[in-house]
């Protein structure tokens, strides 16, 4: 499976919406994807620890 910006974006959206308490509209998804890309230097966000994912995602919560 090829890991692309699109698949990384889908991964982020899926993770954000998994528990049903938030939607993609509650977060700046492109900002999250860009931040993760900078950290991982690639598009395979599955390598990121869940704690790190949520710490970064929380900084992109829209208020």
CHARMM-style PDB file with segment names, atoms N, HN, CA, C and O in Angstrom:
ATOM      1  N   UNK     1       0.832  -1.183   0.000  1.00  0.00      PROA
ATOM      2  CA  UNK     1       0.000   0.000   0.000  1.00  0.00      PROA
ATOM      3  C   UNK     1       0.875   1.243   0.000  1.00  0.00      PROA
ATOM      4  O   UNK     1       1.801   1.363   0.802  1.00  0.00      PROA
ATOM      5  N   UNK     2       0.577   2.153  -0.893  1.00  0.00      PROA
ATOM      6  HN  UNK     2      -0.176   2.055  -1.544  1.00  0.00      PROA
ATOM      7  CA  UNK     2       1.311   3.400  -0.982  1.00  0.00      PROA
ATOM      8  C   UNK     2       0.764   4.395   0.040  1.00  0.00      PROA
ATOM      9  O   UNK     2      -0.448   4.577   0.162  1.00  0.00      PROA
ATOM     10  N   UNK     3       1.658   5.022   0.755  1.00  0.00      PROA
ATOM     11  HN  UNK     3       2.642   4.875   0.656  1.00  0.00      PROA
ATOM     12  CA  UNK     3       1.249   6.004   1.748  1.00  0.00      PROA
ATOM     13  C   UNK     3       1.437   7.390   1.133  1.00  0.00      PROA
ATOM     14  O   UNK     3       2.544   7.775   0.757  1.00  0.00      PROA
ATOM     15  N   UNK     4       0.334   8.126   1.041  1.00  0.00      PROA
ATOM     16  HN  UNK     4      -0.566   7.813   1.346  1.00  0.00      PROA
ATOM     17  CA  UNK     4       0.325   9.436   0.389  1.00  0.00      PROA
ATOM     18  C   UNK     4      -0.278  10.479   1.329  1.00  0.00      PROA
ATOM     19  O   UNK     4      -0.758  10.161   2.417  1.00  0.00      PROA
ATOM     20  N   UNK     5      -0.240  11.712   0.883  1.00  0.00      PROA
ATOM     21  HN  UNK     5       0.149  11.971  -0.001  1.00  0.00      PROA
ATOM     22  CA  UNK     5      -0.896  12.781   1.643  1.00  0.00      PROA
ATOM     23  C   UNK     5      -2.371  12.455   1.856  1.00  0.00      PROA
ATOM     24  O   UNK     5      -2.915  12.688   2.936  1.00  0.00      PROA
ATOM     25  N   UNK     6      -3.009  11.920   0.830  1.00  0.00      PROA
ATOM     26  HN  UNK     6      -2.567  11.731  -0.047  1.00  0.00      PROA
ATOM     27  CA  UNK     6      -4.428  11.591   0.913  1.00  0.00      PROA
ATOM     28  C   UNK     6      -4.687  10.483   1.936  1.00  0.00      PROA
ATOM     29  O   UNK     6      -5.626  10.572   2.728  1.00  0.00      PROA
ATOM     30  N   UNK     7      -3.857   9.446   1.917  1.00  0.00      PROA
ATOM     31  HN  UNK     7      -3.094   9.375   1.274  1.00  0.00      PROA
ATOM     32  CA  UNK     7      -4.058   8.363   2.887  1.00  0.00      PROA
ATOM     33  C   UNK     7      -3.717   8.828   4.301  1.00  0.00      PROA
ATOM     34  O   UNK     7      -4.341   8.385   5.265  1.00  0.00      PROA
ATOM     35  N   UNK     8      -2.739   9.711   4.432  1.00  0.00      PROA
ATOM     36  HN  UNK     8      -2.232  10.071   3.649  1.00  0.00      PROA
ATOM     37  CA  UNK     8      -2.405  10.267   5.739  1.00  0.00      PROA
ATOM     38  C   UNK     8      -3.553  11.127   6.262  1.00  0.00      PROA
ATOM     39  O   UNK     8      -3.883  11.076   7.447  1.00  0.00      PROA
ATOM     40  N   UNK     9      -4.156  11.908   5.382  1.00  0.00      PROA
ATOM     41  HN  UNK     9      -3.889  11.949   4.419  1.00  0.00      PROA
ATOM     42  CA  UNK     9      -5.302  12.728   5.768  1.00  0.00      PROA
ATOM     43  C   UNK     9      -6.469  11.844   6.194  1.00  0.00      PROA
ATOM     44  O   UNK     9      -7.130  12.127   7.193  1.00  0.00      PROA
ATOM     45  N   UNK    10      -6.722  10.784   5.448  1.00  0.00      PROA
ATOM     46  HN  UNK    10      -6.185  10.554   4.636  1.00  0.00      PROA
ATOM     47  CA  UNK    10      -7.793   9.845   5.802  1.00  0.00      PROA
ATOM     48  C   UNK    10      -7.512   9.204   7.155  1.00  0.00      PROA
ATOM     49  O   UNK    10      -8.432   9.009   7.950  1.00  0.00      PROA
ATOM     50  N   UNK    11      -6.266   8.878   7.422  1.00  0.00      PROA
ATOM     51  HN  UNK    11      -5.519   9.037   6.777  1.00  0.00      PROA
ATOM     52  CA  UNK    11      -5.892   8.293   8.714  1.00  0.00      PROA
ATOM     53  C   UNK    11      -6.192   9.268   9.851  1.00  0.00      PROA
ATOM     54  O   UNK    11      -6.762   8.878  10.870  1.00  0.00      PROA
ATOM     55  N   UNK    12      -5.812  10.523   9.681  1.00  0.00      PROA
ATOM     56  HN  UNK    12      -5.349  10.840   8.853  1.00  0.00      PROA
ATOM     57  CA  UNK    12      -6.047  11.535  10.708  1.00  0.00      PROA
ATOM     58  C   UNK    12      -7.539  11.708  10.957  1.00  0.00      PROA
ATOM     59  O   UNK    12      -7.975  11.744  12.107  1.00  0.00      PROA
ATOM     60  N   UNK    13      -8.321  11.815   9.898  1.00  0.00      PROA
ATOM     61  HN  UNK    13      -7.967  11.786   8.964  1.00  0.00      PROA
ATOM     62  CA  UNK    13      -9.773  11.969  10.046  1.00  0.00      PROA
ATOM     63  C   UNK    13     -10.371  10.768  10.757  1.00  0.00      PROA
ATOM     64  O   UNK    13     -11.201  10.925  11.653  1.00  0.00      PROA
ATOM     65  N   UNK    14      -9.962   9.587  10.371  1.00  0.00      PROA
ATOM     66  HN  UNK    14      -9.288   9.460   9.643  1.00  0.00      PROA
ATOM     67  CA  UNK    14     -10.464   8.369  11.003  1.00  0.00      PROA
ATOM     68  C   UNK    14     -10.136   8.349  12.491  1.00  0.00      PROA
ATOM     69  O   UNK    14     -10.991   8.009  13.309  1.00  0.00      PROA
ATOM     70  N   UNK    15      -8.921   8.705  12.843  1.00  0.00      PROA
ATOM     71  HN  UNK    15      -8.226   8.981  12.179  1.00  0.00      PROA
ATOM     72  CA  UNK    15      -8.510   8.719  14.250  1.00  0.00      PROA
ATOM     73  C   UNK    15      -9.294   9.760  15.038  1.00  0.00      PROA
ATOM     74  O   UNK    15      -9.693   9.504  16.174  1.00  0.00      PROA
ATOM     75  N   UNK    16      -9.518  10.926  14.450  1.00  0.00      PROA
ATOM     76  HN  UNK    16      -9.194  11.134  13.527  1.00  0.00      PROA
ATOM     77  CA  UNK    16     -10.247  11.989  15.135  1.00  0.00      PROA
ATOM     78  C   UNK    16     -11.705  11.605  15.385  1.00  0.00      PROA
ATOM     79  O   UNK    16     -12.274  11.944  16.422  1.00  0.00      PROA
ATOM     80  N   UNK    17     -12.299  10.900  14.434  1.00  0.00      PROA
ATOM     81  HN  UNK    17     -11.836  10.625  13.592  1.00  0.00      PROA
ATOM     82  CA  UNK    17     -13.720  10.580  14.508  1.00  0.00      PROA
ATOM     83  C   UNK    17     -14.013   9.197  15.099  1.00  0.00      PROA
ATOM     84  O   UNK    17     -15.177   8.817  15.222  1.00  0.00      PROA
ATOM     85  N   UNK    18     -12.991   8.456  15.459  1.00  0.00      PROA
ATOM     86  HN  UNK    18     -12.045   8.765  15.360  1.00  0.00      PROA
ATOM     87  CA  UNK    18     -13.140   7.062  15.885  1.00  0.00      PROA
ATOM     88  C   UNK    18     -14.055   6.879  17.092  1.00  0.00      PROA
ATOM     89  O   UNK    18     -14.819   5.915  17.143  1.00  0.00      PROA
ATOM     90  N   UNK    19     -13.991   7.768  18.043  1.00  0.00      PROA
ATOM     91  HN  UNK    19     -13.370   8.551  18.002  1.00  0.00      PROA
ATOM     92  CA  UNK    19     -14.786   7.594  19.261  1.00  0.00      PROA
ATOM     93  C   UNK    19     -16.162   8.222  19.152  1.00  0.00      PROA
ATOM     94  O   UNK    19     -16.993   8.043  20.042  1.00  0.00      PROA
ATOM     95  N   UNK    20     -16.416   8.948  18.085  1.00  0.00      PROA
ATOM     96  HN  UNK    20     -15.741   9.093  17.362  1.00  0.00      PROA
ATOM     97  CA  UNK    20     -17.718   9.557  17.878  1.00  0.00      PROA
ATOM     98  C   UNK    20     -17.959  10.819  18.679  1.00  0.00      PROA
ATOM     99  O   UNK    20     -19.073  11.343  18.681  1.00  0.00      PROA
ATOM    100  N   UNK    21     -16.943  11.316  19.356  1.00  0.00      PROA
ATOM    101  HN  UNK    21     -16.038  10.890  19.354  1.00  0.00      PROA
ATOM    102  CA  UNK    21     -17.114  12.521  20.165  1.00  0.00      PROA
ATOM    103  C   UNK    21     -16.674  13.786  19.447  1.00  0.00      PROA
ATOM    104  O   UNK    21     -16.940  14.892  19.919  1.00  0.00      PROA
ATOM    105  N   UNK    22     -16.010  13.637  18.320  1.00  0.00      PROA
ATOM    106  HN  UNK    22     -15.795  12.739  17.936  1.00  0.00      PROA
ATOM    107  CA  UNK    22     -15.541  14.788  17.551  1.00  0.00      PROA
ATOM    108  C   UNK    22     -15.655  14.463  16.066  1.00  0.00      PROA
ATOM    109  O   UNK    22     -15.769  13.303  15.670  1.00  0.00      PROA
ATOM    110  N   UNK    23     -15.621  15.506  15.268  1.00  0.00      PROA
ATOM    111  HN  UNK    23     -15.529  16.448  15.590  1.00  0.00      PROA
ATOM    112  CA  UNK    23     -15.614  15.329  13.818  1.00  0.00      PROA
ATOM    113  C   UNK    23     -14.425  16.067  13.238  1.00  0.00      PROA
ATOM    114  O   UNK    23     -13.765  16.850  13.922  1.00  0.00      PROA
ATOM    115  N   UNK    24     -14.169  15.814  12.007  1.00  0.00      PROA
ATOM    116  HN  UNK    24     -14.705  15.178  11.452  1.00  0.00      PROA
ATOM    117  CA  UNK    24     -13.065  16.492  11.314  1.00  0.00      PROA
ATOM    118  C   UNK    24     -13.235  18.001  11.346  1.00  0.00      PROA
ATOM    119  O   UNK    24     -12.250  18.738  11.307  1.00  0.00      PROA
ATOM    120  N   UNK    25     -14.486  18.470  11.417  1.00  0.00      PROA
ATOM    121  HN  UNK    25     -15.286  17.871  11.449  1.00  0.00      PROA
ATOM    122  CA  UNK    25     -14.744  19.910  11.421  1.00  0.00      PROA
ATOM    123  C   UNK    25     -14.337  20.576  12.729  1.00  0.00      PROA
ATOM    124  O   UNK    25     -14.240  21.801  12.799  1.00  0.00      PROA
ATOM    125  N   UNK    26     -14.099  19.781  13.759  1.00  0.00      PROA
ATOM    126  HN  UNK    26     -14.177  18.786  13.702  1.00  0.00      PROA
ATOM    127  CA  UNK    26     -13.671  20.309  15.050  1.00  0.00      PROA
ATOM    128  C   UNK    26     -12.169  20.600  15.086  1.00  0.00      PROA
ATOM    129  O   UNK    26     -11.678  21.224  16.028  1.00  0.00      PROA
ATOM    130  N   UNK    27     -11.443  20.150  14.063  1.00  0.00      PROA
ATOM    131  HN  UNK    27     -11.842  19.644  13.299  1.00  0.00      PROA
ATOM    132  CA  UNK    27      -9.986  20.275  14.019  1.00  0.00      PROA
ATOM    133  C   UNK    27      -9.529  20.873  12.699  1.00  0.00      PROA
ATOM    134  O   UNK    27     -10.235  20.813  11.693  1.00  0.00      PROA
ATOM    135  N   UNK    28      -8.344  21.447  12.722  1.00  0.00      PROA
ATOM    136  HN  UNK    28      -7.770  21.496  13.539  1.00  0.00      PROA
ATOM    137  CA  UNK    28      -7.682  21.909  11.504  1.00  0.00      PROA
ATOM    138  C   UNK    28      -6.906  20.711  10.947  1.00  0.00      PROA
ATOM    139  O   UNK    28      -5.716  20.547  11.219  1.00  0.00      PROA
ATOM    140  N   UNK    29      -7.598  19.881  10.164  1.00  0.00      PROA
ATOM    141  HN  UNK    29      -8.565  20.015   9.943  1.00  0.00      PROA
ATOM    142  CA  UNK    29      -6.998  18.637   9.661  1.00  0.00      PROA
ATOM    143  C   UNK    29      -5.755  18.907   8.816  1.00  0.00      PROA
ATOM    144  O   UNK    29      -4.741  18.242   9.030  1.00  0.00      PROA
ATOM    145  N   UNK    30      -5.778  19.854   7.859  1.00  0.00      PROA
ATOM    146  HN  UNK    30      -6.601  20.394   7.685  1.00  0.00      PROA
ATOM    147  CA  UNK    30      -4.543  20.115   7.098  1.00  0.00      PROA
ATOM    148  C   UNK    30      -3.379  20.536   7.997  1.00  0.00      PROA
ATOM    149  O   UNK    30      -2.228  20.197   7.721  1.00  0.00      PROA
ATOM    150  N   UNK    31      -3.670  21.266   9.060  1.00  0.00      PROA
ATOM    151  HN  UNK    31      -4.604  21.542   9.284  1.00  0.00      PROA
ATOM    152  CA  UNK    31      -2.618  21.653  10.002  1.00  0.00      PROA
ATOM    153  C   UNK    31      -2.034  20.454  10.727  1.00  0.00      PROA
ATOM    154  O   UNK    31      -0.821  20.361  10.913  1.00  0.00      PROA
ATOM    155  N   UNK    32      -2.900  19.539  11.135  1.00  0.00      PROA
ATOM    156  HN  UNK    32      -3.885  19.615  10.984  1.00  0.00      PROA
ATOM    157  CA  UNK    32      -2.447  18.317  11.807  1.00  0.00      PROA
ATOM    158  C   UNK    32      -1.580  17.497  10.867  1.00  0.00      PROA
ATOM    159  O   UNK    32      -0.507  17.031  11.250  1.00  0.00      PROA
ATOM    160  N   UNK    33      -2.043  17.321   9.643  1.00  0.00      PROA
ATOM    161  HN  UNK    33      -2.916  17.699   9.333  1.00  0.00      PROA
ATOM    162  CA  UNK    33      -1.294  16.537   8.664  1.00  0.00      PROA
ATOM    163  C   UNK    33       0.081  17.162   8.424  1.00  0.00      PROA
ATOM    164  O   UNK    33       1.083  16.450   8.374  1.00  0.00      PROA
ATOM    165  N   UNK    34       0.135  18.480   8.277  1.00  0.00      PROA
ATOM    166  HN  UNK    34      -0.679  19.059   8.318  1.00  0.00      PROA
ATOM    167  CA  UNK    34       1.413  19.160   8.050  1.00  0.00      PROA
ATOM    168  C   UNK    34       2.348  18.995   9.244  1.00  0.00      PROA
ATOM    169  O   UNK    34       3.546  18.770   9.070  1.00  0.00      PROA
ATOM    170  N   UNK    35       1.805  19.106  10.455  1.00  0.00      PROA
ATOM    171  HN  UNK    35       0.832  19.289  10.596  1.00  0.00      PROA
ATOM    172  CA  UNK    35       2.641  18.950  11.652  1.00  0.00      PROA
ATOM    173  C   UNK    35       3.210  17.540  11.742  1.00  0.00      PROA
ATOM    174  O   UNK    35       4.392  17.357  12.033  1.00  0.00      PROA
ATOM    175  N   UNK    36       2.359  16.541  11.488  1.00  0.00      PROA
ATOM    176  HN  UNK    36       1.399  16.689  11.252  1.00  0.00      PROA
ATOM    177  CA  UNK    36       2.829  15.160  11.524  1.00  0.00      PROA
ATOM    178  C   UNK    36       3.871  14.910  10.443  1.00  0.00      PROA
ATOM    179  O   UNK    36       4.856  14.207  10.671  1.00  0.00      PROA
ATOM    180  N   UNK    37       3.654  15.478   9.286  1.00  0.00      PROA
ATOM    181  HN  UNK    37       2.854  16.049   9.101  1.00  0.00      PROA
ATOM    182  CA  UNK    37       4.604  15.304   8.174  1.00  0.00      PROA
ATOM    183  C   UNK    37       5.972  15.847   8.574  1.00  0.00      PROA
ATOM    184  O   UNK    37       7.003  15.238   8.289  1.00  0.00      PROA
ATOM    185  N   UNK    38       5.965  16.995   9.235  1.00  0.00      PROA
ATOM    186  HN  UNK    38       5.128  17.489   9.466  1.00  0.00      PROA
ATOM    187  CA  UNK    38       7.228  17.590   9.686  1.00  0.00      PROA
ATOM    188  C   UNK    38       7.948  16.694  10.690  1.00  0.00      PROA
ATOM    189  O   UNK    38       9.175  16.602  10.681  1.00  0.00      PROA
ATOM    190  N   UNK    39       7.186  16.039  11.549  1.00  0.00      PROA
ATOM    191  HN  UNK    39       6.189  16.113  11.556  1.00  0.00      PROA
ATOM    192  CA  UNK    39       7.781  15.177  12.579  1.00  0.00      PROA
ATOM    193  C   UNK    39       8.258  13.849  11.998  1.00  0.00      PROA
ATOM    194  O   UNK    39       9.374  13.408  12.270  1.00  0.00      PROA
ATOM    195  N   UNK    40       7.399  13.217  11.194  1.00  0.00      PROA
ATOM    196  HN  UNK    40       6.492  13.575  10.973  1.00  0.00      PROA
ATOM    197  CA  UNK    40       7.718  11.880  10.691  1.00  0.00      PROA
ATOM    198  C   UNK    40       8.574  11.896   9.437  1.00  0.00      PROA
ATOM    199  O   UNK    40       9.167  10.882   9.068  1.00  0.00      PROA
ATOM    200  N   UNK    41       8.636  13.056   8.779  1.00  0.00      PROA
ATOM    201  HN  UNK    41       8.154  13.880   9.079  1.00  0.00      PROA
ATOM    202  CA  UNK    41       9.360  13.192   7.519  1.00  0.00      PROA
ATOM    203  C   UNK    41       8.870  12.196   6.480  1.00  0.00      PROA
ATOM    204  O   UNK    41       9.637  11.718   5.645  1.00  0.00      PROA
ATOM    205  N   UNK    42       7.584  11.893   6.546  1.00  0.00      PROA
ATOM    206  HN  UNK    42       6.960  12.281   7.224  1.00  0.00      PROA
ATOM    207  CA  UNK    42       6.942  10.970   5.617  1.00  0.00      PROA
ATOM    208  C   UNK    42       5.446  11.004   5.857  1.00  0.00      PROA
ATOM    209  O   UNK    42       4.949  11.802   6.652  1.00  0.00      PROA
ATOM    210  N   UNK    43       4.734  10.132   5.163  1.00  0.00      PROA
ATOM    211  HN  UNK    43       5.138   9.484   4.518  1.00  0.00      PROA
ATOM    212  CA  UNK    43       3.275  10.118   5.266  1.00  0.00      PROA
ATOM    213  C   UNK    43       2.736   8.941   6.079  1.00  0.00      PROA
ATOM    214  O   UNK    43       1.522   8.823   6.248  1.00  0.00      PROA
ATOM    215  N   UNK    44       3.602   8.076   6.583  1.00  0.00      PROA
ATOM    216  HN  UNK    44       4.588   8.171   6.446  1.00  0.00      PROA
ATOM    217  CA  UNK    44       3.133   6.907   7.326  1.00  0.00      PROA
ATOM    218  C   UNK    44       2.938   7.263   8.792  1.00  0.00      PROA
ATOM    219  O   UNK    44       3.826   7.058   9.620  1.00  0.00      PROA
ATOM    220  N   UNK    45       1.762   7.798   9.098  1.00  0.00      PROA
ATOM    221  HN  UNK    45       1.041   7.964   8.426  1.00  0.00      PROA
ATOM    222  CA  UNK    45       1.474   8.257  10.447  1.00  0.00      PROA
ATOM    223  C   UNK    45       1.164   7.109  11.394  1.00  0.00      PROA
ATOM    224  O   UNK    45       1.053   7.323  12.601  1.00  0.00      PROA
ATOM    225  N   UNK    46       1.022   5.897  10.873  1.00  0.00      PROA
ATOM    226  HN  UNK    46       1.112   5.724   9.892  1.00  0.00      PROA
ATOM    227  CA  UNK    46       0.798   4.730  11.735  1.00  0.00      PROA
ATOM    228  C   UNK    46       1.988   4.505  12.671  1.00  0.00      PROA
ATOM    229  O   UNK    46       1.859   3.841  13.699  1.00  0.00      PROA
ATOM    230  N   UNK    47       3.127   5.054  12.313  1.00  0.00      PROA
ATOM    231  HN  UNK    47       3.232   5.593  11.478  1.00  0.00      PROA
ATOM    232  CA  UNK    47       4.324   4.888  13.129  1.00  0.00      PROA
ATOM    233  C   UNK    47       4.307   5.775  14.366  1.00  0.00      PROA
ATOM    234  O   UNK    47       5.087   5.558  15.294  1.00  0.00      PROA
ATOM    235  N   UNK    48       3.426   6.770  14.390  1.00  0.00      PROA
ATOM    236  HN  UNK    48       2.793   6.946  13.636  1.00  0.00      PROA
ATOM    237  CA  UNK    48       3.379   7.706  15.505  1.00  0.00      PROA
ATOM    238  C   UNK    48       2.619   7.103  16.686  1.00  0.00      PROA
ATOM    239  O   UNK    48       1.588   6.455  16.506  1.00  0.00      PROA
ATOM    240  N   UNK    49       3.132   7.321  17.874  1.00  0.00      PROA
ATOM    241  HN  UNK    49       3.969   7.847  18.019  1.00  0.00      PROA
ATOM    242  CA  UNK    49       2.474   6.843  19.085  1.00  0.00      PROA
ATOM    243  C   UNK    49       1.166   7.605  19.288  1.00  0.00      PROA
ATOM    244  O   UNK    49       1.074   8.791  18.973  1.00  0.00      PROA
ATOM    245  N   UNK    50       0.157   6.915  19.816  1.00  0.00      PROA
ATOM    246  HN  UNK    50       0.231   5.951  20.072  1.00  0.00      PROA
ATOM    247  CA  UNK    50      -1.166   7.524  20.019  1.00  0.00      PROA
ATOM    248  C   UNK    50      -1.092   8.749  20.926  1.00  0.00      PROA
ATOM    249  O   UNK    50      -1.777   9.741  20.676  1.00  0.00      PROA
ATOM    250  N   UNK    51      -0.281   8.694  21.964  1.00  0.00      PROA
ATOM    251  HN  UNK    51       0.275   7.888  22.167  1.00  0.00      PROA
ATOM    252  CA  UNK    51      -0.138   9.839  22.866  1.00  0.00      PROA
ATOM    253  C   UNK    51       0.380  11.066  22.110  1.00  0.00      PROA
ATOM    254  O   UNK    51      -0.108  12.178  22.313  1.00  0.00      PROA
ATOM    255  N   UNK    52       1.350  10.860  21.257  1.00  0.00      PROA
ATOM    256  HN  UNK    52       1.746   9.957  21.092  1.00  0.00      PROA
ATOM    257  CA  UNK    52       1.895  11.952  20.449  1.00  0.00      PROA
ATOM    258  C   UNK    52       0.840  12.462  19.481  1.00  0.00      PROA
ATOM    259  O   UNK    52       0.701  13.669  19.282  1.00  0.00      PROA
ATOM    260  N   UNK    53       0.094  11.538  18.878  1.00  0.00      PROA
ATOM    261  HN  UNK    53       0.206  10.557  19.039  1.00  0.00      PROA
ATOM    262  CA  UNK    53      -0.977  11.931  17.957  1.00  0.00      PROA
ATOM    263  C   UNK    53      -1.937  12.894  18.647  1.00  0.00      PROA
ATOM    264  O   UNK    53      -2.218  13.972  18.123  1.00  0.00      PROA
ATOM    265  N   UNK    54      -2.436  12.516  19.809  1.00  0.00      PROA
ATOM    266  HN  UNK    54      -2.207  11.641  20.235  1.00  0.00      PROA
ATOM    267  CA  UNK    54      -3.435  13.331  20.497  1.00  0.00      PROA
ATOM    268  C   UNK    54      -2.858  14.624  21.052  1.00  0.00      PROA
ATOM    269  O   UNK    54      -3.558  15.635  21.113  1.00  0.00      PROA
ATOM    270  N   UNK    55      -1.612  14.609  21.450  1.00  0.00      PROA
ATOM    271  HN  UNK    55      -1.044  13.788  21.400  1.00  0.00      PROA
ATOM    272  CA  UNK    55      -0.978  15.844  21.925  1.00  0.00      PROA
ATOM    273  C   UNK    55      -0.908  16.864  20.796  1.00  0.00      PROA
ATOM    274  O   UNK    55      -1.198  18.043  20.999  1.00  0.00      PROA
ATOM    275  N   UNK    56      -0.525  16.412  19.614  1.00  0.00      PROA
ATOM    276  HN  UNK    56      -0.289  15.454  19.450  1.00  0.00      PROA
ATOM    277  CA  UNK    56      -0.445  17.319  18.473  1.00  0.00      PROA
ATOM    278  C   UNK    56      -1.839  17.717  18.006  1.00  0.00      PROA
ATOM    279  O   UNK    56      -2.100  18.897  17.768  1.00  0.00      PROA
ATOM    280  N   UNK    57      -2.729  16.750  17.875  1.00  0.00      PROA
ATOM    281  HN  UNK    57      -2.518  15.792  18.068  1.00  0.00      PROA
ATOM    282  CA  UNK    57      -4.082  17.050  17.401  1.00  0.00      PROA
ATOM    283  C   UNK    57      -4.765  18.070  18.300  1.00  0.00      PROA
ATOM    284  O   UNK    57      -5.491  18.939  17.815  1.00  0.00      PROA
ATOM    285  N   UNK    58      -4.539  17.972  19.606  1.00  0.00      PROA
ATOM    286  HN  UNK    58      -3.949  17.267  20.000  1.00  0.00      PROA
ATOM    287  CA  UNK    58      -5.205  18.886  20.534  1.00  0.00      PROA
ATOM    288  C   UNK    58      -4.805  20.333  20.298  1.00  0.00      PROA
ATOM    289  O   UNK    58      -5.569  21.247  20.606  1.00  0.00      PROA
ATOM    290  N   UNK    59      -3.618  20.547  19.756  1.00  0.00      PROA
ATOM    291  HN  UNK    59      -2.997  19.804  19.506  1.00  0.00      PROA
ATOM    292  CA  UNK    59      -3.192  21.921  19.474  1.00  0.00      PROA
ATOM    293  C   UNK    59      -3.885  22.478  18.240  1.00  0.00      PROA
ATOM    294  O   UNK    59      -3.812  23.681  17.989  1.00  0.00      PROA
ATOM    295  N   UNK    60      -4.548  21.641  17.474  1.00  0.00      PROA
ATOM    296  HN  UNK    60      -4.607  20.664  17.679  1.00  0.00      PROA
ATOM    297  CA  UNK    60      -5.250  22.061  16.265  1.00  0.00      PROA
ATOM    298  C   UNK    60      -6.767  21.990  16.429  1.00  0.00      PROA
ATOM    299  O   UNK    60      -7.501  21.973  15.441  1.00  0.00      PROA
ATOM    300  N   UNK    61      -7.230  21.948  17.669  1.00  0.00      PROA
ATOM    301  HN  UNK    61      -6.633  21.962  18.471  1.00  0.00      PROA
ATOM    302  CA  UNK    61      -8.655  21.957  17.963  1.00  0.00      PROA
ATOM    303  C   UNK    61      -9.197  23.358  17.685  1.00  0.00      PROA
ATOM    304  O   UNK    61      -8.670  24.360  18.168  1.00  0.00      PROA
ATOM    305  N   UNK    62     -10.249  23.393  16.904  1.00  0.00      PROA
ATOM    306  HN  UNK    62     -10.677  22.579  16.512  1.00  0.00      PROA
ATOM    307  CA  UNK    62     -10.886  24.687  16.614  1.00  0.00      PROA
ATOM    308  C   UNK    62     -11.795  25.054  17.763  1.00  0.00      PROA
ATOM    309  O   UNK    62     -12.510  24.211  18.306  1.00  0.00      PROA
ATOM    310  N   UNK    63     -11.758  26.322  18.129  1.00  0.00      PROA
ATOM    311  HN  UNK    63     -11.177  27.007  17.688  1.00  0.00      PROA
ATOM    312  CA  UNK    63     -12.623  26.776  19.222  1.00  0.00      PROA
ATOM    313  C   UNK    63     -13.638  27.770  18.735  1.00  0.00      PROA
ATOM    314  OT1 UNK    63     -14.450  28.258  19.521  1.00  0.00      PROA
TER     315      UNK     63
END
